[in-house]
Every structure is written in C-alpha cells, then in structure tokens.
Amino acid sequence: MILHDLNFALRMLRKTPAFSFVVVTVLALGMGANTAIFSVVNQAMLRRLPFADPDRLVMVWEQSPQSGKANVVNPNNFLDWKASNRSFDLLASMVAFQVSINGGGDPEVIDNVAVSDGFFAALGVQPLLGRWFTPQEDTPGNDRVAILSESLWRRRFGGDPHILGRTIQVNTRDFEIVGVMPANFRFPQTRADLWQPLALDPAQVSMGRYLSTVGRLREGVTLAAARADMERIASELRSERPDFNGKWGVQVIGLRQQAIGDLRRPLLVLLGAVGLVLLIASANVANLLLMRAALGATARRMARQLLLETTLFALLGGAAGLLLGIFLLRVLTVILPDTGDYFALKETHLDALVFVFTAAVSGLTGIFLGIAPALRTTGIALNPALHAGGRGIAGHGTLLRRALVVCEVALSVMLLAGAGLLIRNFARLTAVDPGFDAGHVLSMQLATARRFRDDFAMADFTGRVLERVRTLPGVEAAGTSHFLPLGQIIPGTGFWRSDSPKPAPGNQPVTDVLVVMPGYFAAMGIPTLRGRVFDSQDRPGVPDRVVINQTLARRLFPHDDPIGKVLAVEWGKRGQNPGYEIVGVVGDVHQHSIDKPAESEIFLCDLQQPTGPIFLVARTHGSPASLVKAITTEVHSVRGDIPISDVRTMDEYVADSVAAPRFQTTLLAGFAVLALLLAGVGIFGVISQSVAERTREIGIRRALGAEHAGVIRLVLGQGLVLAGIGIAIGEAGALAFTRFLHTLLFGVPPTDPLTFAAVPVFMIATAVAATYWPARRAARIDPMEALRHE
C-alpha cells in the first residue's frame, strides 16, 4: 500500500511539474539558508574542542576592581595560584607577542606565544615532531628552545623531517627547535607560529599584569568549586600584598565559553532568523497545497497520502536546499569578517551533523506541510463537494489559508524589525567620529625588540626614522605609538592627582596609556584642545610630561585648568612616578571599539618613557599605498635589519572595527527581504484563489452596477485586512524577538520607535503590491462569462 501511495505521489509530481518546481524551490530557499547558518553555528558552538577532555579546561583571570571584568594575570599571583590551588591537575600561563625571526628565509615578523611548564600537557595535545618543553627549560637562562607551528615549519623549512636540533634566530637570539605542533593546533584568542618557554623568575617581583592562564580541573571538581577555591587564594593574596592586590578578585570561565566570546548572541540571532524564514516558506507551501487541493488535485486522497506527498516535497526541497546551502556557505565564508576568531569560521564546511540536521528539518517540514491539507480534506464528504464544483472544499479551507498568510506576515514583521534595528545600529556606528582623521594615514609596525642596547637607543632610532620620513614628498606628518586605535588591546595603569592623598590599596583609578613620539597627534588628526602636544623639548633629562584626553580632564579637573597640574602614574620600569606635568589636552579617541565610548587616557612621550612595540603612522597628501616603498626604504636606511609588518591604512582599521556588525546586518536584512517576498507571494496566492472562488459573486456585483474601482477596493481590502492582522501580531512578537539584539546595538533601543513605525509601512506596501493584480483581474470579470462559468 505504501509503495502504491508513493508511486501515486510521484505521478502527481510529474503531472504538475510547474507546481512541483515552485514548491521545491520555495522549500529549498528556506532549507538552504538554514543549512548554511547551522554550519557556522556547528563550527563555533557544537564541534568538540580539539583537546583531551575539553570540558575540564578553564581559563582563570584576575577580576578588575574597577570594571568587575576579567583581566590578565600578574606573574607572582599566578605562581601563588599554582602552588596553593586544590582544584587543578595542571595550571599554566602564557603571553602572546610578535617577534622577528631569521633562518630558513628572509626576516619575518610572526606571532609568538611564551608558555609556562605544563601548558601543552594541560591541553592534552602531542607535537607532530619532537617534544614539549621540559620543566628545566621553563627557567631563566635555560629557555633558548622553540616549538614551530606546522605552517611555519613548511613555509620556512620546507617541511624538513630533520628540523629538530636546528636553530632559528628570534629577535637576534638563537633558539634550538625541539618540536613541531600539528596543523590543527591553535589556542583560543591566539595565533601562534612559534612557542617558547615563559621562564618566570619566582625571585623577581613583577608589578605588571599580562598573563593568560589555563587550567585543567581535577577529576570530579566542578566549576563552582574551582571558583570558590581560587577566590580563597585571592583573598589570601589581598592580605599579603594589599598595595597591589587590594580588591582584586578571580574569575574562572569554561574554555568553550571563553572561546565563543561575543560570537554566541549574533550566531543564535541568525539561526533564529533563518528558522523564521523556513517557517514562512513552509507556510507558503502549505498554502499552495491547500489551493491545489481546493482545485480537486488531492481531494480523492486521505491523510496518509497527503503526508506522504508532502514529505516527498520536503525531502526534495531538503536535497535542493543542501546544494543551495553549500553554495551559500561558500558565499558566507568569503564575506565573513576576518575577526581572528578561534573557530576559524571562514573555514566552515559541511559535516555529518549538518547533513543530519538538514535531513531532520526536511522530515519535520514534510509532516508540518501535510497536516494542514490532511486535516482539511479528512472528514469532508467528497462527492457532494465535487458535485458543487469544489466550492465545498474551498470554503472549508479558506480560513486555514488566510491564517497561514497571517502567520507569514507576522513572522516577516519580526524579521523586518530585527533587520531594521541592525540597519539603524550600523548607520549609527558608521556615523561615529572615532576621534581621529583616518583618511590618508598609513601605518606599519617596526619590529625593534631586542635589537637595541636599551630603550633610549630604540627611541633614538625611531626619532631618526621619523626625521627622514617627514622629508619625503607627499608626507604631511609622521609619528609613532606603541599601540594604535581599534587595533590592539590598549594597556592601562593606576594614577592619581599628585596634590591629592594617595588612594588606598586597590582604589587607584585606572586609565589607558599610550606612549607616542612627537608628531603622532598631527599624523592621526587628533585635535589639541588645550595647551600643547609633545615636541623636541620633551626629552630625557627634563621633567616628565604627559598629555591627557578630554574625558580625563573633565573627570579630574571639572572646574580647574589642567595645564600645569601634576599626576602620579604607575608606569614603566621606574614604577610609581609622582611627577608627570600635564602640558596638553587632546580630543577623545575610541581606542578599544567604535561601539564603546571613549575612556580616560594619558599619553606619555616616547623620548622620556621609551616603550615598544613601535607603530609608525604617516599622514599623506595622496594615496598612502604609494608611499609604502619609500617609507620602508627610509626605515632600512637607518637600520637595515628592522622587519616591517602589518602595513595598513587607518581607514582599514576603521572598516575592520565595524566588519562584524556589517556582516550581521547584511545577513539579517537579506533574510528579511526574502521573508517579505515570500509573504507577498503568500498574500498574492490567497487573494488570487479568493477571486477565483468568488467569480460568480463578483460577476453578480458587476451586473448590479458595481464600479471598477469598487471591486478593486473590495479585493484590496481583503489583502490589507490579512496584512493588518499579521502586522499587529508581528509587532507584538518583534518586541520579544528584538530583545535578543540588545547586546548587538549601539545607541539604538530594542524598541526603537522609528523602526517599529517603518516596518508596517513596508509590509502594507508589499500587501498592496501583492493584492493589486488579483484586484485588477477581479475588476475585469465579465458578468455574463462569470454566470455561464457557474
């Protein structure tokens, strides 16, 4: 019997090829979008982390007393954690930074991670070649060993299987290669081509915080128990070193949660959006099936036949959707922003779980599609209905068809509201003034680490480079900074007014710090609001000077002129320095992110407090790219062994800062447009069917003198009533749906009135467009033809 019904269903598909094509295409659109987005979600949230027992891996951070957020770790605190904890089998720390290397090719700047003993063992990974670092190598003086990434091994050494024991020059020092890591090895929030021992010295007290710490929980220890244990240690450290650890706490976060970071919310929103698209597509197909049933195509079959036929449609739609999903995924991986995410979303591909997901969605969709027509036809006296010309069946299904259209409209409104909010959000982001003029500014990093006898020799080199660069034709201004806006994590430090009492331990205010050369503010286009910025008189041997931003000036000196005032700053190798004279106030800069307000900030002069790394910035009259070669030549004319990397324009930094919001907005807007089109098709189909069912009624109205415009208004009214009900339901649903977007919005409330007012306008315009042609056809019905048809 099943085979007979299946054979009948296949014949029905062949007998109505146009109808079958439309149904499969609509379903393929919905399922293809779901397949593509689920593949990305699977890559980020469902795939097993490539470590042994990954659920036992956690990140351990210090907790800032000012922000309450996770903060990098002090080395001495880490050593105390390692010695005193009761929760971890292994606890290891690391710090990432760039180095320049020689050996196996031209000088190159690469990403390097220094790790403490037990790091690789904690993760449960094995090297492709060689071994891990030994505990003895994780000590000062014994740390000249390195492990290569698989890509660096192949790129610079041709995949030499005898690489072990050879040396590689790292920042002018020779390191012995003792291992090569597998190609798939990568730790969250790092991109490393080289690993070396951290080699902390327990006897040397460090006042900085810069380590990231990973731990492997002991068997049976819960996350909550580990947090309590680490807070116990933090409390002891607060008592032992109150000046440094006062009020600092600890955070313990699961490794997967840490790795996903800010990806979770936007991915779930996009997955919800494509789910709504599939529901709209399914409702559309259900309506098509109801219309075909009303014309007598399936009136002779009962529920089982209908379910079999709709499941066949869904499976064909799923197969087509899978092919479409592969194509869409390729498009997604091209337009995905390169945010450096751990899960390498740009490398997403379909796997077995995605195939299972698509097959399951196809089966459920087939059942959903079969329910509506099956319920409508079941229990109907078919012979009287057929003798009545199908009007009995049609009348029975009219309410259900209209309900499906209302659902389509409501779901489309929800998607439109979400897309509208993200569009408004993106418009606000792109309108934000970053605080600097990014146009015509070229930046590049100079790898100077360990190439000079001391920091002042490095500053002298930087000054001579800038003198040469400023003389180049087309260069308007040039300077350096040890970090650039929107590109890296800006360091911070404690400070206070020197004419005020020193704050209690743990209560020092914290501010961002940048160390810059004279010329930096002009090159970046950062305005000077008061006083002056650094120049050649701010040199070693004169009192230390500082420039502050407007936010800090308002915070510290709300009623005074800050120029001439003195700050105490905990910075640099000299530690606390109570004598920084404020010489200028500059405009605020969005250092961390465009969507975060500018924070307080101090600028130190590189001539007085030389600090690496070095990012050179040059403002040009023409295209920045045209000066890359000339500036590189000038750098190497001062010293030829300085590798140059990360050559970019500041426009690129700004564009990259909004790349993720742009991607999210583009996708959700695309899904919303697709939903709007599907809703329009649904309205068009229902109104067209209604006109067909009411041909006799309309003919009689026309015979009794109904005007052409009156008939159009009658039919348009039907479409607008359906749209109006759907809009009302959709707006209510959107209020709930858009609350999930609040963390993605900048300056736009989830209940933005403009967005919620604009969405009904788009939906009503779509309903009018979808209803107009059936209305015109109804107005042209000839009364005599209509009566003869009956």
C-alpha positions in Angstrom: 0.0 0.0 0.0 2.8 2.4 0.9 4.6 1.7 -2.4 1.3 2.3 -4.2 0.8 5.6 -2.5 4.4 6.6 -3.2 4.0 5.7 -6.8 0.9 7.9 -6.9 2.7 10.8 -5.2 5.5 10.6 -7.8 2.9 10.6 -10.6 1.3 13.7 -9.1 4.7 15.5 -9.1 5.2 14.6 -12.8 1.7 15.7 -13.7 2.2 19.1 -12.2 5.8 20.0 -13.0 5.4 23.8 -12.6 3.7 23.4 -9.3 6.2 20.9 -8.0 9.1 23.2 -9.1 7.6 26.1 -7.2 7.1 24.1 -4.1 10.6 22.6 -4.1 12.2 26.0 -4.9 10.4 27.7 -2.0 11.4 25.0 0.4 15.0 24.9 -0.9 15.3 28.6 -0.2 14.3 28.1 3.5 16.3 25.0 4.0 19.4 26.2 2.2 19.6 29.3 4.4 19.2 27.1 7.5 21.9 24.6 6.3 24.4 27.4 5.7 23.8 29.2 9.0 23.6 26.0 11.0 27.0 25.0 9.6 28.5 28.2 11.0 26.8 27.6 14.4 28.0 24.0 14.4 31.6 25.1 13.7 31.5 27.6 16.6 29.3 26.1 19.2 28.8 22.4 18.7 32.1 20.9 17.5 34.3 19.3 20.1 37.3 21.3 21.1 40.5 19.6 19.8 41.8 18.9 23.3 41.7 16.0 25.7 38.6 16.1 28.0 37.8 19.7 26.9 35.0 20.1 29.4 37.7 20.1 32.2 39.6 23.0 30.7 39.0 26.5 32.0 40.5 30.0 31.8 41.5 31.7 35.1 41.6 35.5 35.2 42.1 38.2 37.7 39.0 40.4 38.2 39.4 44.1 38.0 38.1 46.0 41.0 37.1 49.0 38.7 35.2 47.2 36.0 34.5 43.8 37.5 35.6 42.3 34.3 38.2 39.6 33.6 41.7 40.9 33.5 45.1 39.5 32.6 47.2 38.0 35.5 50.2 39.1 37.5 53.1 36.6 37.2 53.6 36.4 41.0 49.9 35.9 41.6 50.0 33.1 39.0 52.9 31.4 40.8 50.9 31.6 44.1 47.8 30.2 42.4 49.8 27.3 41.0 51.3 26.5 44.4 48.2 26.8 46.5 45.2 25.6 44.5 43.3 22.4 45.3 41.3 22.3 42.1 43.6 21.8 39.2 45.7 18.9 37.9 47.7 21.5 35.9 47.7 25.3 35.8 49.8 27.1 33.1 50.2 30.6 31.8 51.1 32.3 28.5 51.6 35.6 26.9 51.4 36.4 23.2 53.6 38.9 21.4 55.2 39.4 18.0 58.8 38.6 17.2 61.1 38.8 14.2 62.8 35.6 13.0 65.7 34.7 10.8 66.7 31.3 9.5 65.2 29.4 6.6 64.4 32.6 4.6 64.1 36.4 4.8 63.5 38.2 8.1 59.8 37.8 9.1 57.6 39.1 11.8 55.4 36.3 13.3 53.1 35.8 16.2 54.8 34.1 19.2 53.4 32.7 22.5 55.6 32.2 25.6 54.1 29.4 27.7 54.9 28.0 31.2 55.6 24.4 32.0 52.6 22.2 31.7 50.8 24.2 29.1 50.7 21.5 26.4 50.2 18.8 29.0 47.1 20.7 30.3 45.6 20.7 26.9 46.4 17.0 26.3 48.0 17.5 22.8 51.0 15.9 21.3 53.6 17.5 18.9 53.7 16.4 15.3 57.5 16.1 15.7 59.8 16.3 18.7 58.7 17.1 22.3 57.3 19.6 24.7 59.4 21.9 26.8 60.9 20.4 29.9 60.4 21.9 33.4 64.1 22.8 33.4 63.7 24.8 30.2 61.0 26.9 31.8 63.6 28.7 33.9 65.6 31.8 33.2 68.8 31.1 31.2 67.7 27.7 30.0 64.9 28.9 27.8 66.6 29.1 24.4 64.3 26.4 22.8 61.3 26.8 20.5 58.4 24.8 19.0 57.3 25.7 15.5 53.8 25.7 14.1 53.2 23.2 11.2 52.7 26.1 8.8 55.9 27.9 9.8 57.8 24.5 9.5 56.6 24.0 6.0 56.8 27.7 4.9 60.4 28.4 6.0 61.9 24.9 6.3 60.1 23.0 3.5 58.7 20.5 6.0 62.2 19.2 6.7 61.7 16.0 8.9 65.2 16.5 10.3 64.4 20.0 11.7 64.8 19.0 15.3 68.1 20.4 16.7 68.4 23.2 14.2 68.4 26.8 15.3 66.1 29.7 14.5 67.0 33.3 15.3 64.3 35.0 17.3 64.9 38.8 18.0 68.6 38.3 17.3 68.9 35.3 19.7 69.4 31.7 18.6 66.8 29.2 19.8 67.0 25.4 19.3 64.0 23.8 17.6 62.7 21.0 19.7 59.3 20.3 18.3 56.6 21.0 15.6 52.9 21.2 16.5 50.1 19.6 14.5 48.4 21.7 11.7 45.1 21.9 13.6 46.6 23.1 16.9 45.5 26.5 18.0 44.6 28.0 21.3 41.7 30.4 21.7 42.5 34.1 21.3 46.0 33.4 19.9 47.6 33.0 16.6 51.0 31.5 17.0 53.7 30.4 14.6 56.2 29.9 17.4 56.2 28.8 21.1 58.9 29.4 23.6 59.2 28.9 27.4 57.8 31.7 29.6 60.6 31.2 32.1 59.2 33.2 35.0 61.6 34.1 37.8 60.0 33.5 41.2 62.5 35.7 42.9 61.7 38.7 40.7 58.6 40.6 41.9 56.6 41.9 39.0 54.2 44.8 39.3 52.5 44.2 35.9 49.6 42.1 34.8 49.9 40.5 31.4 49.4 36.7 31.6 46.6 34.5 30.4 46.1 31.3 32.5 44.6 28.0 31.5 43.8 25.1 33.9 42.7 21.5 33.8 40.2 20.7 36.5 40.8 17.6 38.7 38.5 14.7 38.1 35.2 15.5 39.8 35.9 19.2 40.6 33.1 21.4 39.4 33.4 24.9 38.0 31.7 26.3 41.1 34.2 24.5 43.4 37.2 25.8 41.4 35.8 29.4 41.7 35.5 29.1 45.4 39.0 27.7 45.7 40.5 30.4 43.6 38.7 33.1 45.5 40.1 31.7 48.7 43.6 32.2 47.3 42.8 35.7 46.0 41.6 36.7 49.5 45.0 35.5 50.9 46.9 37.5 48.3 44.9 40.6 49.0 46.1 40.3 52.6 49.7 39.6 51.7 50.0 42.4 49.1 47.3 44.9 49.8 49.0 47.7 47.8 48.9 45.6 44.7 46.1 43.1 45.1 43.6 45.2 47.2 40.1 44.4 46.0 41.3 42.2 43.0 39.3 39.0 42.6 39.4 35.9 40.4 37.2 34.7 37.5 37.1 31.1 36.3 35.5 30.6 32.9 35.0 27.4 30.9 37.3 27.2 27.9 34.4 26.9 25.3 32.6 29.8 26.8 35.8 31.8 26.7 36.5 30.8 23.1 33.0 31.6 21.8 33.0 35.0 23.5 30.9 37.6 21.7 30.0 35.1 18.8 27.2 33.3 20.7 24.5 36.0 20.6 24.8 37.0 16.9 25.0 33.4 15.8 21.9 32.5 17.7 20.1 35.5 16.3 21.0 34.5 12.7 19.9 30.9 13.4 16.6 32.2 14.7 16.2 34.4 11.7 16.7 31.5 9.2 14.3 29.4 11.3 11.7 32.1 10.8 12.4 32.1 7.0 11.8 28.4 6.9 8.6 28.7 8.8 7.4 31.4 6.3 8.5 29.2 3.4 6.7 26.2 4.9 3.5 28.3 5.4 3.7 29.4 1.8 4.0 25.9 0.6 1.2 24.7 2.8 -1.0 27.4 1.2 -0.1 26.2 -2.2 -1.0 22.7 -1.3 -4.3 23.9 0.1 -5.1 25.8 -3.1 -4.2 22.7 -5.2 -6.5 20.6 -3.0 -9.3 23.2 -3.5 -9.0 22.6 -7.2 -9.5 18.9 -6.8 -5.9 17.7 -7.1 -5.8 15.7 -3.9 -9.4 15.5 -2.8 -9.5 11.8 -3.5 -6.7 11.0 -1.1 -6.8 10.8 2.6 -4.3 11.9 5.3 -1.7 9.2 4.7 -1.4 10.0 1.0 -1.2 13.7 1.8 1.5 13.2 4.4 3.5 11.0 2.0 3.3 13.5 -0.8 4.3 16.5 1.4 7.1 14.6 2.9 8.4 13.8 -0.6 8.2 17.5 -1.4 10.1 18.3 1.8 12.8 15.8 1.1 13.3 17.1 -2.5 13.3 20.6 -1.0 15.9 19.4 1.5 18.1 17.9 -1.1 17.9 21.1 -3.2 18.4 23.1 -0.1 21.5 21.2 0.8 23.0 22.0 -2.6 22.0 25.7 -2.2 23.4 25.6 1.4 26.8 24.5 0.0 26.7 27.5 -2.3 25.5 29.9 0.3 28.2 28.6 2.7 30.9 29.4 0.2 29.5 32.9 -0.1 29.4 33.3 3.7 33.0 32.2 4.1 34.0 34.9 1.6 32.1 37.7 3.2 32.7 36.7 6.8 34.8 39.3 8.5 38.3 38.1 9.4 37.9 38.7 13.2 40.6 36.3 14.2 38.0 34.0 15.9 39.3 30.8 17.4 36.8 28.7 15.5 38.1 29.8 12.1 34.6 30.4 10.8 35.9 31.3 7.3 37.0 27.6 7.1 33.5 26.3 7.9 32.4 23.3 5.9 29.5 20.8 5.9 29.9 17.7 8.1 27.8 14.7 9.1 25.9 16.7 11.8 24.9 19.3 9.2 23.6 16.5 6.9 21.6 15.0 9.8 20.3 18.5 10.7 19.1 19.1 7.2 17.5 15.6 6.9 15.7 16.1 10.2 14.4 19.5 9.2 13.2 18.1 5.9 11.3 15.3 7.6 9.7 17.7 10.2 8.8 20.1 7.4 7.1 17.4 5.4 5.0 16.4 8.4 4.1 20.1 9.0 3.2 20.6 5.4 0.9 17.5 5.3 -1.0 18.4 8.5 -3.0 21.4 7.1 -4.3 19.8 3.9 -4.8 16.4 5.6 -7.0 18.0 8.3 -9.0 19.9 5.8 -9.8 17.0 3.5 -10.3 14.5 6.2 -14.0 14.2 7.2 -15.2 16.1 4.1 -18.0 14.4 2.1 -16.0 14.4 -1.1 -18.7 13.5 -3.7 -21.1 16.4 -2.7 -18.1 18.7 -2.6 -17.0 17.7 -6.1 -20.6 18.0 -7.4 -20.6 21.5 -6.0 -17.6 22.3 -8.3 -15.1 22.2 -5.5 -16.7 25.1 -3.6 -17.3 23.0 -0.5 -13.7 22.1 -0.2 -12.6 25.6 -1.0 -14.9 27.1 1.6 -13.7 24.7 4.2 -10.0 25.7 3.6 -10.4 29.4 3.2 -10.0 30.2 6.9 -6.9 28.0 7.2 -5.2 29.5 4.2 -5.8 33.0 5.5 -4.5 32.0 8.9 -1.3 30.8 7.3 -0.9 34.1 5.4 -1.4 36.0 8.7 1.4 33.8 10.2 3.7 34.6 7.3 3.1 38.3 7.6 3.7 38.2 11.4 6.9 36.3 11.1 8.1 38.7 8.3 7.4 41.7 10.5 9.5 40.2 13.2 12.4 39.7 10.8 11.9 43.2 9.4 12.0 44.7 12.8 15.3 42.9 13.7 16.8 43.9 10.4 15.6 47.5 10.8 17.3 47.7 14.2 20.6 46.4 12.9 20.5 48.7 9.9 19.8 51.7 12.3 22.6 50.4 14.5 25.1 50.1 11.6 24.2 53.6 10.4 25.0 54.9 13.9 28.3 53.1 14.0 29.5 54.4 10.7 28.5 57.9 11.7 30.6 57.8 14.9 33.6 60.1 14.9 36.5 57.8 16.0 38.3 60.9 17.3 41.0 60.8 14.6 41.0 61.5 10.9 41.6 58.1 9.3 41.8 59.4 5.7 45.2 59.3 4.0 47.0 57.8 7.0 49.4 54.9 6.5 50.5 52.6 9.4 53.2 49.9 9.8 54.8 48.1 12.7 58.6 48.2 13.1 60.0 45.1 14.9 62.6 46.5 17.2 62.5 44.0 20.1 66.0 43.2 21.5 67.8 45.0 18.7 69.0 47.9 20.8 71.2 48.1 23.8 68.4 49.9 25.8 65.1 51.6 25.3 66.6 55.0 24.8 68.7 53.7 21.9 65.5 52.4 20.4 63.8 55.8 20.8 66.8 57.5 19.1 66.4 55.1 16.2 62.7 56.0 16.0 63.4 59.7 16.0 65.9 59.4 13.2 63.5 57.4 11.1 60.8 60.0 11.6 63.1 62.8 10.6 63.7 61.0 7.3 60.0 60.1 6.7 58.9 63.7 7.3 61.1 64.9 4.4 59.5 62.5 1.9 57.4 64.2 -0.8 53.7 63.6 -0.1 54.2 63.2 3.7 52.3 65.8 5.7 53.1 64.5 9.2 54.6 61.4 10.9 54.8 59.9 14.4 54.8 56.7 16.3 52.7 55.0 19.1 53.2 51.7 20.9 49.6 50.8 20.0 47.1 52.0 17.5 43.3 52.8 18.0 40.9 50.0 17.1 43.7 47.5 16.5 45.1 46.2 19.8 44.3 45.9 23.5 45.4 49.3 25.0 47.3 48.9 28.2 46.2 50.6 31.4 47.8 51.8 34.7 46.9 53.3 38.0 47.2 57.1 38.6 46.0 60.0 40.8 46.5 63.7 41.2 49.7 64.4 43.0 48.1 67.2 45.1 45.6 64.6 46.5 46.2 61.9 49.0 47.3 58.6 47.6 44.3 56.3 47.2 44.0 53.2 49.4 45.3 49.9 48.0 43.0 48.7 45.3 41.3 52.0 44.9 43.6 53.7 42.5 41.7 54.9 39.4 42.9 53.3 36.2 43.4 54.9 32.8 44.5 53.8 29.3 48.1 54.6 28.5 49.8 55.3 25.1 53.4 56.1 24.6 53.8 58.3 21.5 56.5 60.2 19.6 56.2 63.9 18.7 54.2 64.2 15.5 51.8 61.4 16.4 48.8 63.7 17.1 49.3 65.6 13.8 49.7 62.4 11.8 46.5 60.9 13.3 44.5 64.2 13.1 43.7 64.2 16.8 42.8 67.8 17.8 44.6 69.7 20.5 42.1 71.3 22.8 44.3 73.0 25.4 48.0 73.6 25.9 50.3 71.8 23.5 51.3 68.3 22.5 54.8 66.7 22.6 57.7 68.2 20.7 61.5 68.0 20.8 61.8 69.8 24.2 60.1 66.8 25.9 63.4 64.9 26.1 65.4 62.9 28.7 66.7 65.0 31.5 63.8 67.4 31.8 60.7 66.9 34.0 58.4 64.1 32.7 55.4 65.4 30.9 52.0 64.0 30.0 49.1 64.8 27.6 45.6 63.7 28.7 42.4 63.4 26.8 39.2 65.4 27.3 37.4 62.7 29.3 40.2 62.5 31.8 40.4 66.3 32.0 36.7 66.5 32.8 37.0 63.7 35.3 40.0 65.1 37.3 39.6 68.8 36.8 35.9 69.6 36.3 36.4 73.2 37.5 40.1 73.8 37.0 42.5 74.3 34.1 44.5 71.0 34.0 47.6 72.6 32.3 50.5 72.7 34.7 48.9 70.2 37.1 50.9 67.1 38.1 49.9 63.4 38.0 51.3 60.4 39.8 51.4 57.5 37.3 52.3 53.8 38.0 54.1 53.1 34.7 57.3 51.9 33.3 60.4 50.4 34.8 60.6 53.2 37.3 57.3 52.2 38.8 55.4 54.9 40.5 56.4 58.4 39.3 54.7 61.3 41.1 56.0 64.0 38.7 54.2 64.0 35.4 53.3 67.6 34.4 50.2 68.0 32.2 51.1 70.1 29.2 48.1 69.5 26.9 44.6 68.1 26.5 43.6 66.4 23.2 40.3 65.1 21.9 38.8 61.8 22.9 39.7 58.8 20.7 37.7 55.5 20.5 40.7 53.3 21.3 39.0 50.0 22.0 36.0 49.9 19.7 33.8 52.2 17.7 30.7 51.0 19.7 32.2 51.7 23.1 32.6 55.3 24.4 36.0 56.9 24.7 37.6 56.2 28.1 40.1 58.3 30.1 43.6 58.2 28.6 47.0 59.6 29.2 49.8 59.9 26.6 53.5 59.7 27.6 56.3 60.9 25.4 58.5 58.1 23.9 61.5 60.3 24.2 61.1 60.3 28.0 59.5 56.9 28.5 60.6 54.8 25.5 58.4 51.7 25.1 57.8 49.1 22.4 56.3 48.0 20.2 56.5 50.7 17.5 53.8 51.6 15.1 54.7 54.3 12.6 51.9 56.5 11.2 52.2 58.9 8.4 49.7 61.4 7.0 50.0 61.7 3.2 48.7 64.2 0.7 47.8 61.4 -1.8 47.3 57.6 -1.7 49.0 56.1 1.4 49.8 53.0 -0.6 52.1 54.9 -3.0 54.4 55.8 -0.1 54.9 52.3 1.4 58.1 51.6 -0.6 59.6 55.0 0.1 58.9 54.8 3.9 60.3 51.3 4.0 63.4 52.4 2.3 63.9 55.2 4.8 63.5 52.8 7.7 66.1 50.5 6.3 68.4 53.3 5.5 68.6 54.0 9.3 68.9 50.3 10.2 68.6 47.5 7.6 67.7 44.6 9.9 64.4 46.0 11.1 61.5 43.9 9.8 58.4 45.8 8.8 54.9 44.2 9.1 51.2 44.9 9.4 51.2 47.6 6.7 47.7 49.0 6.6 45.8 52.3 6.3 43.8 53.7 9.3 40.7 53.5 7.0 41.2 49.7 7.1 41.3 49.8 10.9 38.0 51.7 11.0 36.4 49.4 8.4 37.5 46.3 10.3 36.1 47.7 13.5 32.6 47.6 12.0 33.1 44.4 9.9 31.1 42.1 12.3 28.1 44.5 12.6 28.2 44.9 8.8 28.1 41.2 8.3 25.3 40.6 10.8 23.2 43.5 9.3 23.7 42.3 5.7 22.6 38.7 6.5 19.6 39.6 8.6 18.5 42.3 6.1 18.8 39.6 3.3 16.7 37.2 5.3 14.1 39.9 6.0 13.8 40.8 2.3 13.4 37.1 1.4 10.7 36.8 4.1 9.0 39.9 2.7 8.9 38.4 -0.8 7.6 35.1 0.5 4.9 36.9 2.5 4.0 38.9 -0.6 3.7 35.7 -2.6 1.5 34.2 0.1 -0.9 37.2 0.0 -0.9 37.1 -3.8 -1.8 33.4 -3.8 -4.6 33.6 -1.2 -6.2 36.7 -2.8 -5.9 35.1 -6.3 -7.6 32.0 -5.0 -10.3 34.1 -3.3 -11.0 35.9 -6.6 -11.3 32.5 -8.3 -13.7 31.2 -5.7 -15.8 34.4 -5.8 -16.0 34.7 -9.5 -19.8 34.3 -9.6 -20.3 36.7 -6.6 -18.1 39.4 -8.3 -19.9 38.8 -11.6 -23.3 39.4 -9.9 -21.9 42.6 -8.2 -20.7 43.8 -11.6 -24.1 43.0 -13.2 -25.8 45.0 -10.4 -23.7 48.1 -11.3 -20.6 47.7 -9.1 -17.9 50.2 -10.2 -14.5 49.1 -11.4 -12.8 51.0 -8.5 -15.3 49.5 -6.0 -14.3 45.9 -7.0 -10.6 46.8 -6.7 -11.2 48.3 -3.2 -13.1 45.2 -2.2 -10.2 42.9 -3.1 -7.5 45.2 -1.9 -9.4 45.3 1.4 -9.1 41.6 1.8 -5.4 41.7 1.4 -4.9 44.6 3.7 -7.1 43.0 6.4 -4.9 39.9 6.4 -1.7 42.1 6.4 -3.1 44.3 9.2 -3.8 41.3 11.5 -0.4 39.9 10.7 1.3 43.2 11.4 -0.4 43.6 14.8 0.7 40.1 15.8 4.2 40.5 14.3 4.8 43.8 16.1 4.0 42.1 19.4 6.3 39.2 18.6 9.0 41.6 17.4 9.1 43.2 20.9 10.1 39.9 22.2 12.4 38.9 19.3 14.4 42.2 19.3 15.3 42.0 23.0 17.8 39.3 22.0 19.5 42.0 19.9 20.2 44.4 22.7 23.9 43.4 23.2 24.4 44.0 19.4 23.0 47.5 19.4 24.9 50.8 19.9 22.7 53.7 20.8 19.6 52.1 19.4 17.0 50.7 21.8 15.4 47.3 21.0 12.0 49.1 20.9 13.2 51.9 18.6 10.0 53.8 17.6 11.3 54.7 14.1 12.0 51.0 13.3 8.6 49.8 14.6 6.8 52.6 12.7 8.6 51.9 9.4 8.1 48.1 9.4 4.3 48.3 8.9 4.8 50.7 6.0 7.0 48.2 4.2 4.6 45.4 5.0 1.5 47.3 3.8 3.3 48.4 0.6 4.1 44.7 0.0 0.5 43.7 0.6 -0.9 46.3 -1.8 1.6 45.2 -4.5 0.7 41.6 -4.0 -3.1 42.3 -4.0 -3.2 44.8 -6.9 -3.0 42.3 -9.8 -5.7 39.9 -8.4 -7.8 43.0 -7.8 -7.4 44.2 -11.3 -8.3 40.8 -12.6 -11.4 40.8 -10.5 -12.5 44.2 -11.7 -12.3 42.9 -15.3 -14.6 39.9 -14.8 -17.4 39.9 -17.3 -20.8 39.3 -15.6 -22.1 37.0 -18.3 -18.9 35.0 -18.5 -19.0 34.5 -14.8 -22.6 33.3 -14.7 -22.0 30.9 -17.7 -18.9 29.6 -15.8 -21.2 28.7 -12.9 
